[in-house]
């Protein structure tokens, strides 16, 4: 996200520029909502956008793709007495709003070793 048309700023050599803020939203499920922070000098160097820009980084779960039913894969637990638990895990980084389907019991075949 970029916000332009800020106040005038002076650039080396005497020319004038205009201040802008660039907000980089990054998917991080562990960050919760998170909050924006000013980018470090090293991070700004990698972006190389030019003068008169303030770079902010917001690591947040809301920067992730929104999960849909197709984003979950079924995982079957150990088969005990012909029944196992089936749970669901996302197979890519994604965030709610809906949680995965609930764990359910399903029938299975117990493997017998000979």
N, C-alpha and C positions, 0 to 999 in steps of 0.2 A: 504494500500500500504506500502510495507516495502523496505527500501534501506539498504542493508548490505555492508560489506567489507570496512568499514571506517578505520580510523587510529586505532592503538593499544591503549587500555585503561587499566589502572591498576585496579584490583578488590581487595577488602579486602582479606588479606591472601597472597598477593604477586602474585597470578596468573594473567595472562593477558587475556583480552578479546578484542573484536573488536567493535568499535562504530557502531551503526545502528540508522536509523531514521524510526519511524513508523508513517504513516499518516492515521488518522482515518477520513474518509469522512462521514459526517452526513447529512441526508436529513433535510433541513429547508427552506421551501418555502418563508418565510419572510426575509431571510438573503440575497436574491439576489445572486450575484456571491460570496460574502463573501471573506474571506481570511484566510489562515491557521494561527493558534496561538499555542503557546507552551501550553501543557496541564498543569493544576494546579496540585499541589502535591496530592490533594484528588483524582483527575481523574487518575493520574498515579498509586496511591495506588490500585484503583479498577482493574487496568489492570494487575498488578503484573507480569510483564514479565521478570524482572531480571535487572542486572546492564548493564551499557554501552549502554543504549537506550534513545533516545530523542523521546518523544511522542508529536505529533502535532495533533490538531483537526481542521478540516475544515468544518464549518457549512455552507452549500451552497444549493441552489436550484438544482444544478447539481448533488448532491448526491441522488436525488430522482429518482424514476422509471420514464422513459419517458412515457408520456400519449399517449394512442392510442384511437381510436374511441370507443372501448369497455369500456373505463374507465369513460365515462360520462353517467349520468342518466338524464332523462327528468323530468323537473319540470313544471307543469302547473299552471298558475296564476288564478286569480279569473275570473269566467265566467261572461261577461257583454254583454248583447244583442247577445248572441249566439257565442261570440268570446273570446278567451283568449290567452295570450302570453305563449309560451313554450320556456323555457330557459334550458341550460345544465350546470350541475355542476359535477366536478369529485367526485366519491364516495370513492376515496382513495387518499393518498398523491402521486401526480405525477406532472411532470413538462413538458411544451411544448415539442417539438418545435411548434406544431400547436395549436392555441387557440381552445376553444370549438366551436361547431357549432353556428352560429348566432341565435339570438332570432327570432322566427317566430310566426305568428298568426295562430291559428287553430280554427276550429269550435268546439263548445261544447254545451251541453244542460244546460239551466238555470233551476235550481231546484226551484220549486214553493212550498212554504209551505202552507198547508191547515189548 
